Amino acid sequence: MSEIELQNKTLEEQNAQMFKELRAGEENAKQVPGLKRTIEQYKKQIARLETEYAEANRVSRELETEKLMLLSKSDGAENQKTKDQERIRNLEEKIRELESGMISENAEEYGGDLGSEITFATKTKSDLFVFLLSYWMHLAADTVTGSSRLPV
């Protein structure tokens, strides 16, 4: 083969190779707009997910703050409950002391026997109960009618 034929053959091979590369480039060029759209969709998804994450983070912080406040209130309520229970125990003890003192003082008036003490204590408690019940009924009636009478 002559040198011109060799050069011609080399040029044909180079031309075929370049033609293949051109077709591959054209295929890639066709894919670029689709890839650009996909990339834009991914960017929008990332922005949406970042917004959702920020919102979820904000809600989580708010809930954590609310949880801490509720725990604090709960602790305060427990402490108050303990104080109230202690106060109730003290008041009940004081009532028992007063009742036993009243029974002992008044028992002497009735002859000092146990039966008369029980009768007096029962009468005193029932009188107090009737008075309180009457008072509460008057308060309820006054609330409904709007008057301000207090039972005597």
PASEBA-1860 file (N, C-alpha, C; in nm, 3 decimals):
! residues 152
1> MSEIELQN> 0.083/-0.115/0.000/0.000/0.000/0.000/0.088/0.123/0.000 ~ 0.031/0.212/-0.062/0.110/0.332/-0.073/0.084/0.420/0.047 ~ 0.166/0.514/0.054/0.157/0.602/0.169/0.027/0.681/0.168 ~ -0.020/0.719/0.056/-0.145/0.793/0.046/-0.260/0.702/0.088 ~ -0.258/0.579/0.050/-0.364/0.486/0.089/-0.364/0.465/0.241 ~ -0.245/0.455/0.298/-0.235/0.441/0.443/-0.290/0.564/0.514 ~ -0.255/0.680/0.463/-0.307/0.802/0.523/-0.459/0.810/0.507 ~ -0.506/0.768/0.388/-0.649/0.770/0.362/-0.720/0.674/0.459
9> KTLEEQNA> -0.665/0.553/0.480/-0.722/0.457/0.571/-0.721/0.510/0.714 ~ -0.612/0.573/0.754/-0.602/0.630/0.888/-0.704/0.741/0.904 ~ -0.720/0.824/0.803/-0.818/0.931/0.809/-0.961/0.876/0.816 ~ -0.989/0.769/0.741/-1.121/0.707/0.746/-1.150/0.651/0.886 ~ -1.049/0.588/0.945/-1.065/0.534/1.081/-1.088/0.648/1.182 ~ -1.010/0.755/1.164/-1.028/0.870/1.252/-1.167/0.932/1.232 ~ -1.210/0.935/1.106/-1.342/0.989/1.076/-1.452/0.903/1.140 ~ -1.438/0.771/1.131/-1.536/0.681/1.191/-1.537/0.698/1.343
17> QMFKELRA> -1.419/0.709/1.403/-1.409/0.728/1.547/-1.474/0.861/1.588 ~ -1.444/0.967/1.514/-1.502/1.098/1.544/-1.653/1.097/1.525 ~ -1.700/1.022/1.421/-1.843/1.012/1.398/-1.911/0.943/1.518 ~ -1.847/0.837/1.571/-1.900/0.769/1.690/-1.904/0.864/1.809 ~ -1.797/0.940/1.827/-1.791/1.036/1.937/-1.896/1.145/1.922 ~ -1.920/1.187/1.794/-2.022/1.287/1.767/-2.160/1.234/1.806 ~ -2.190/1.108/1.767/-2.319/1.048/1.805/-2.332/1.037/1.958 ~ -2.225/0.998/2.024/-2.228/0.988/2.171/-2.250/1.127/2.232
25> GEENAKQV> -2.184/1.228/2.175/-2.202/1.366/2.223/-2.345/1.413/2.202 ~ -2.403/1.378/2.086/-2.541/1.416/2.059/-2.636/1.347/2.158 ~ -2.610/1.221/2.188/-2.691/1.148/2.287/-2.680/1.215/2.425 ~ -2.558/1.249/2.461/-2.537/1.317/2.589/-2.608/1.452/2.591 ~ -2.601/1.522/2.479/-2.666/1.653/2.470/-2.818/1.638/2.486 ~ -2.873/1.528/2.431/-3.016/1.504/2.447/-3.051/1.477/2.594 ~ -2.960/1.415/2.668/-2.984/1.381/2.808/-2.967/1.501/2.900 ~ -2.890/1.599/2.862/-2.860/1.713/2.948/-2.987/1.788/2.992
33> PGLKRTIE> -3.081/1.820/2.905/-3.202/1.889/2.954/-3.279/1.804/3.056 ~ -3.287/1.674/3.033/-3.354/1.586/3.129/-3.279/1.584/3.262 ~ -3.149/1.582/3.255/-3.070/1.584/3.376/-3.083/1.719/3.447 ~ -3.091/1.825/3.370/-3.109/1.957/3.430/-3.244/1.963/3.503 ~ -3.349/1.908/3.440/-3.480/1.904/3.506/-3.473/1.820/3.634 ~ -3.406/1.707/3.627/-3.393/1.621/3.745/-3.318/1.693/3.857 ~ -3.213/1.763/3.821/-3.135/1.838/3.920/-3.222/1.947/3.982 ~ -3.302/2.018/3.901/-3.391/2.121/3.953/-3.495/2.061/4.048
41> QYKKQIAR> -3.548/1.944/4.011/-3.644/1.877/4.100/-3.578/1.840/4.233 ~ -3.455/1.790/4.226/-3.382/1.756/4.348/-3.358/1.880/4.435 ~ -3.324/1.992/4.370/-3.303/2.115/4.446/-3.431/2.158/4.517 ~ -3.546/2.148/4.446/-3.674/2.183/4.508/-3.706/2.089/4.625 ~ -3.677/1.959/4.605/-3.701/1.862/4.712/-3.614/1.894/4.834 ~ -3.489/1.929/4.810/-3.398/1.962/4.920/-3.451/2.083/4.996 ~ -3.494/2.186/4.924/-3.547/2.306/4.989/-3.672/2.272/5.070 ~ -3.762/2.190/5.014/-3.883/2.150/5.085/-3.848/2.069/5.209
49> LETEYAEA> -3.757/1.975/5.196/-3.717/1.892/5.310/-3.649/1.974/5.418 ~ -3.567/2.071/5.378/-3.503/2.158/5.477/-3.607/2.240/5.553 ~ -3.708/2.288/5.483/-3.817/2.363/5.548/-3.894/2.273/5.645 ~ -3.928/2.153/5.600/-3.999/2.059/5.686/-3.915/2.023/5.809 ~ -3.785/2.004/5.789/-3.696/1.971/5.900/-3.690/2.087/6.000 ~ -3.682/2.209/5.950/-3.677/2.327/6.038/-3.808/2.338/6.118 ~ -3.921/2.314/6.053/-4.051/2.319/6.121/-4.060/2.209/6.227 ~ -4.019/2.089/6.191/-4.022/1.978/6.288/-3.931/2.007/6.406
57> NRVSRELE> -3.817/2.066/6.378/-3.722/2.103/6.484/-3.784/2.208/6.577 ~ -3.851/2.308/6.519/-3.915/2.413/6.597/-4.025/2.354/6.687 ~ -4.109/2.268/6.628/-4.217/2.205/6.705/-4.157/2.119/6.817 ~ -4.051/2.049/6.786/-3.985/1.964/6.887/-3.934/2.049/7.004 ~ -3.873/2.163/6.974/-3.824/2.252/7.081/-3.940/2.306/7.164 ~ -4.050/2.344/7.097/-4.168/2.394/7.170/-4.224/2.287/7.261 ~ -4.234/2.165/7.210/-4.288/2.055/7.291/-4.197/2.024/7.409 ~ -4.068/2.031/7.387/-3.973/2.007/7.496/-3.987/2.115/7.604
65> TEKLMLLS> -4.003/2.241/7.561/-4.024/2.350/7.656/-4.154/2.329/7.733 ~ -4.260/2.292/7.662/-4.389/2.268/7.727/-4.379/2.152/7.825 ~ -4.306/2.049/7.786/-4.287/1.933/7.874/-4.216/1.975/8.002 ~ -4.112/2.056/7.989/-4.040/2.102/8.107/-4.129/2.186/8.198 ~ -4.213/2.273/8.138/-4.304/2.355/8.217/-4.405/2.266/8.291 ~ -4.458/2.165/8.220/-4.556/2.077/8.282/-4.492/1.994/8.395 ~ -4.369/1.952/8.375/-4.299/1.879/8.481/-4.278/1.968/8.602 ~ -4.245/2.094/8.577/-4.227/2.188/8.686/-4.358/2.210/8.761
73> KSDGAENQ> -4.468/2.228/8.685/-4.599/2.245/8.748/-4.637/2.120/8.828 ~ -4.606/2.004/8.771/-4.637/1.879/8.839/-4.561/1.868/8.970 ~ -4.433/1.904/8.968/-4.354/1.902/9.091/-4.412/1.999/9.193 ~ -4.450/2.118/9.148/-4.510/2.216/9.237/-4.641/2.166/9.296 ~ -4.722/2.101/9.211/-4.849/2.047/9.258/-4.827/1.935/9.360 ~ -4.727/1.852/9.335/-4.696/1.745/9.431/-4.651/1.804/9.564 ~ -4.567/1.906/9.558/-4.523/1.972/9.682/-4.641/2.033/9.756 ~ -4.730/2.101/9.681/-4.847/2.162/9.742/-4.939/2.056/9.801
81> KTKDQERI> -4.952/1.945/9.731/-5.036/1.835/9.781/-4.980/1.783/9.913 ~ -4.849/1.766/9.920/-4.787/1.719/10.044/-4.811/1.818/10.156 ~ -4.794/1.948/10.127/-4.819/2.051/10.229/-4.965/2.050/10.273 ~ -5.056/2.037/10.176/-5.199/2.036/10.208/-5.235/1.914/10.294 ~ -5.178/1.799/10.259/-5.206/1.679/10.338/-5.156/1.696/10.482 ~ -5.040/1.754/10.496/-4.985/1.779/10.630/-5.077/1.876/10.706 ~ -5.123/1.980/10.638/-5.211/2.077/10.702/-5.343/2.012/10.742 ~ -5.396/1.925/10.658/-5.520/1.854/10.691/-5.500/1.766/10.813
89> RNLEEKIR> -5.387/1.694/10.817/-5.359/1.610/10.933/-5.351/1.695/11.060 ~ -5.283/1.809/11.050/-5.272/1.898/11.166/-5.409/1.951/11.210 ~ -5.491/1.991/11.113/-5.624/2.042/11.146/-5.712/1.933/11.205 ~ -5.703/1.812/11.150/-5.782/1.701/11.206/-5.740/1.673/11.349 ~ -5.610/1.677/11.372/-5.560/1.655/11.509/-5.611/1.765/11.601 ~ -5.606/1.889/11.554/-5.654/2.002/11.634/-5.803/1.987/11.663 ~ -5.882/1.943/11.565/-6.025/1.922/11.584/-6.048/1.814/11.689 ~ -5.973/1.704/11.679/-5.987/1.597/11.779/-5.954/1.649/11.918
97> ELESGMIS> -5.849/1.730/11.927/-5.812/1.787/12.057/-5.923/1.877/12.110 ~ -5.977/1.962/12.023/-6.084/2.052/12.065/-6.209/1.975/12.103 ~ -6.244/1.873/12.023/-6.361/1.793/12.054/-6.345/1.721/12.187 ~ -6.227/1.663/12.208/-6.208/1.591/12.333/-6.208/1.687/12.451 ~ -6.157/1.807/12.432/-6.161/1.909/12.537/-6.303/1.952/12.566 ~ -6.384/1.971/12.458/-6.523/2.011/12.476/-6.603/1.901/12.542 ~ -6.576/1.777/12.503/-6.648/1.664/12.561/-6.616/1.653/12.710 ~ -6.487/1.665/12.741/-6.446/1.653/12.882/-6.508/1.765/12.965
105> ENAEEYGG> -6.505/1.889/12.916/-6.561/2.001/12.991/-6.711/1.984/13.011 ~ -6.780/1.946/12.905/-6.926/1.936/12.912/-6.971/1.806/12.977 ~ -6.887/1.707/12.982/-6.924/1.581/13.046/-6.948/1.603/13.194 ~ -6.875/1.694/13.251/-6.892/1.722/13.393/-7.033/1.778/13.419 ~ -7.084/1.856/13.323/-7.219/1.912/13.337/-7.324/1.802/13.335 ~ -7.300/1.695/13.260/-7.397/1.587/13.247/-7.368/1.472/13.344 ~ -7.288/1.491/13.438/-7.262/1.388/13.536/-7.134/1.311/13.512 ~ -7.063/1.338/13.406/-6.932/1.279/13.383/-6.931/1.137/13.333
113> DLGSEITF> -7.045/1.082/13.287/-7.040/0.944/13.238/-7.013/0.943/13.087 ~ -6.965/0.827/13.039/-6.925/0.813/12.898/-7.045/0.830/12.805 ~ -7.158/0.779/12.845/-7.278/0.790/12.761/-7.316/0.935/12.736 ~ -7.308/1.016/12.839/-7.342/1.156/12.821/-7.238/1.229/12.736 ~ -7.113/1.187/12.748/-7.008/1.247/12.662/-7.036/1.217/12.516 ~ -7.070/1.094/12.485/-7.099/1.055/12.347/-7.222/1.128/12.297 ~ -7.325/1.137/12.380/-7.447/1.209/12.342/-7.415/1.354/12.311 ~ -7.335/1.419/12.396/-7.299/1.559/12.374/-7.217/1.574/12.246
121> ATKTKSDL> -7.119/1.485/12.227/-7.034/1.494/12.108/-7.117/1.474/11.983 ~ -7.206/1.378/11.984/-7.290/1.352/11.867/-7.381/1.470/11.840 ~ -7.441/1.525/11.947/-7.528/1.641/11.932/-7.449/1.760/11.879 ~ -7.327/1.782/11.930/-7.245/1.894/11.885/-7.208/1.878/11.738 ~ -7.169/1.759/11.698/-7.131/1.736/11.558/-7.252/1.749/11.467 ~ -7.367/1.695/11.508/-7.484/1.705/11.423/-7.532/1.849/11.413 ~ -7.525/1.926/11.523/-7.562/2.068/11.518/-7.472/2.143/11.420 ~ -7.344/2.115/11.427/-7.248/2.179/11.336/-7.278/2.141/11.191
129> FVFLLSYW> -7.307/2.014/11.168/-7.337/1.966/11.034/-7.463/2.034/10.980 ~ -7.568/2.043/11.061/-7.692/2.108/11.019/-7.668/2.255/10.988 ~ -7.590/2.322/11.073/-7.560/2.463/11.048/-7.484/2.480/10.916 ~ -7.382/2.398/10.893/-7.304/2.409/10.768/-7.390/2.377/10.647 ~ -7.472/2.274/10.657/-7.560/2.239/10.546/-7.656/2.353/10.515 ~ -7.712/2.412/10.618/-7.803/2.525/10.601/-7.731/2.643/10.537 ~ -7.611/2.668/10.583/-7.531/2.779/10.529/-7.503/2.757/10.381 ~ -7.464/2.637/10.343/-7.433/2.608/10.203/-7.558/2.617/10.117
137> MHLAADTV> -7.671/2.574/10.169/-7.795/2.583/10.092/-7.831/2.729/10.068 ~ -7.815/2.813/10.172/-7.844/2.955/10.155/-7.748/3.019/10.055 ~ -7.621/2.980/10.060/-7.525/3.034/9.963/-7.563/2.995/9.821 ~ -7.602/2.869/9.802/-7.642/2.822/9.670/-7.765/2.898/9.622 ~ -7.864/2.916/9.711/-7.985/2.988/9.674/-7.953/3.134/9.643 ~ -7.865/3.194/9.722/-7.827/3.333/9.698/-7.756/3.349/9.565 ~ -7.677/3.251/9.529/-7.606/3.257/9.401/-7.705/3.254/9.287 ~ -7.810/3.172/9.300/-7.910/3.161/9.194/-7.994/3.288/9.188
145> TGSSRLPV> -8.041/3.339/9.305/-8.130/3.455/9.306/-8.054/3.587/9.299 ~ -7.929/3.586/9.337/-7.849/3.709/9.332/-7.859/3.790/9.458 ~ -7.927/3.740/9.561/-7.936/3.815/9.686/-7.814/3.786/9.771 ~ -7.799/3.861/9.878/-7.681/3.844/9.961/-7.719/3.819/10.106 ~ -7.826/3.740/10.130/-7.865/3.709/10.267/-7.772/3.602/10.322 ~ -7.736/3.613/10.445/-7.657/3.511/10.512/-7.739/3.455/10.625 ~ -7.738/3.321/10.642/-7.817/3.263/10.750/-7.755/3.297/10.884 ~ -7.839/3.309/10.983/-7.792/3.341/11.117/-7.825/3.227/11.208
END
